[in-house]
Structures are given as C-alpha cells and as structure tokens.
C-alpha cells in the first residue's frame, strides 16, 4: 500500500475573501494617506474629480460620488474655507454653480496623489509590476461594467426597481 506524502493543494478562499481583504487594507492605507484632508478619503475623491474632470455642478458631483446632496453642500463649504475649490456660476445656467479647483487645491491634490500612489504600491508589493498593471486594468474594467450610470444612487435604484 502506497501512502501519499504530498500536501493537498490549498483551497481558494474565493473572490469575496480576496476583495474584502484588499479593501480592508486599502481603506486603512487610504485613510492614513488622506488623514489631513477635510473628510479624509471622501474629500480626496471630491477634490480629485474637481481637478481632473470638467468642472461639475455640486449636484452632479454628489451624484457621481454617491454622496448625499446635503452632505456635499457642507463638504464643499469646508473646501471653500480651505481654499481647495471655489463655486463659479455656470455660464449656461445662472442657477447652477460649478465646483472648480483652486491652484492651492491642485497642489494639495498632487501631494495626496503621490501619497496614494505609495499606498497603492505598498498594497500590491506582492505582485510584480506587470501583474499590478493587469490587476488595475481588470478592476477598472469590472468597475466600469457595473457602473452604467454616473449617478450610482440611480443605478442602485434601477436595480431595485427591476426586482
């Protein structure tokens, strides 16, 4: 009788476990990198959109990031106080205000982007550079596949209505 001395292949804990483990660690690293930003990671996202996208209206910014419009008002008020953004009248609609990053806001975001890039590298240091790039590409593609609408709240509501 022959006995096998080889160890059994490890069982996969699945995608759910991997995503939760990475998200937990990513959240901790992102919180640390953005700790001095008003509203931390949420504030970082708001400033990033204000810098990198066409200046959004406050309502569009809230919808895009899934932030309650009332909460967004207070957040933008704080950003204006800190000279990170300013509200500018929309030339196409006098009632609307566009959220535009100030020069100071752009400088703050550049510093935060550098810290976040370090946090990302540290999080994924177990992967070689090609695997990191492939993971980013695949995650962005997967995220784009589930976010069919810029308004995540509307997307969620449509999903509930379809049930």
N, C-alpha and C positions, 0 to 999 in steps of 0.2 A: 504494500500500500504506500502510495506516494503522498506526502503532505506538502502543501504549498507554503512556502515561507515568504512569498511576496505579499506586501501590504495591499489592501484593497484601494482602488482608485478613490480619491476624495470626491465626495458628492458635492455638487454645486449647490450653493445656498440660494441661487436664483437671482434674477434681475432685481427683484424687490429689495432683497437684502443689500445688494451692491449699491443701488441708488440711495437707499436710506443711509448706509454707512458713509458714502461720499458726501451726501447732502449735509449730514450732521457735522462732518469735519469741515466741509466748505463753509457752512454757516458760521462756525466758530472762527475760522480764519478770516472770513469777510468782515465779521463783526469787529475783530481786532484791528484789521486794516482801516476800517472806516469809523473807528470809535470817536474820533474828534469831529466828525461831520454831524451837523444837525440831523437827527433821525437816523443816524448810522447808515446801514446798508440801503435802507429805503431812500434816504436822502441822496446817497451815491447814485442810485438808479435815476432819480429825478434829475439830478444835475447832468448825468451822462446823456439823457435824452435831450435836455435843453441845449447842450453843447453840440451833439452830433446830428440831430435831426433838424428839419425845417422847424423854426420856432413854433411850437404847438400852442394851442389855446390851453388855458388852465383845465377846461373840461376834457379836452382830448387827451391831455397828459394824464389826468386822473383815470380816464377810461383805459388808456393803453397800459398803464401800470397796475390796474386793478385796485386803485386807492379811492376810497370814498371821497366825493367832491368836497364835502365839508372839511374833512381831514386835510385834503390837498390845499384848501384855502389857508389854513393855519401853517402848513408846511411852507408854502410859497411866501407867506408873510415873514416867516423866520428867515428864509433865504434872502429876501429883500433887505431885511435888517442887517444881515451878514454880508451884504454886497456881493452875493453869489449870482443873483438874477435880478432882472427888472421886468416889470409889466409894461408892455408897449401896446398902444392902441393898434388894433388890426385895421389896416387901410381899407380892407374890403368890407368890414363890419364894425362900425363905431362902438357897438355894444360889447364886442369881444376884446379880450386882452391876450396878446401873445407873450409867452414866457421866454425871455431872451437872456442868455448867459452874459454876465459882465466879463471884463478882462480878468478881474480877480477870480471869478468863478471858473474861468478856463484854466487859470494857473492852479487853483485848488484841485480841479479835476485831473490835470496832468500828474500832480503828485499822488493823488489817490489811485489813478490808473497804474502808476509804477508799483505802488504797494500791493494792489490787487493782482498784478502780474506775478509778483514774487509769491504771493499766497497760492496762486494757481500752480506755479512751478513746483512749489513745495508739496502741494496736494498730490500732484501727479508724478512726483520724482521716481516712483517705482516703474514708470513706463519710459521707454526710450523716446527720443523726440518724434520719430515718425509715428509711433503709436499714439502719442499725445495729440498730434495733429489730426490723425484719423479719428480719435475719440471726439475731439472738438467738432469735427465735420459731421460725424454721425449724430451727435447730440443736437447740434443746431438743426440738422435736417429733421430729426424726430420732433423737436420742439416746434418747428415750422409746420409740421404736419398736423399738430393738434391745435395750433393757434390760427384758425382760419379767418379770424376777425381781429382787428386791432383792439377791440373792446372785449377783454377777457370775460367780463361780467355778462355781456350779451351772449358770448359763446356758451358760457355755462348755462344761462337761462334757456337758450335754444335747445341744449342737450336735455334739460329737464322737461321742456315742453314736448319734446319728441317721445317721451316715455308714455 
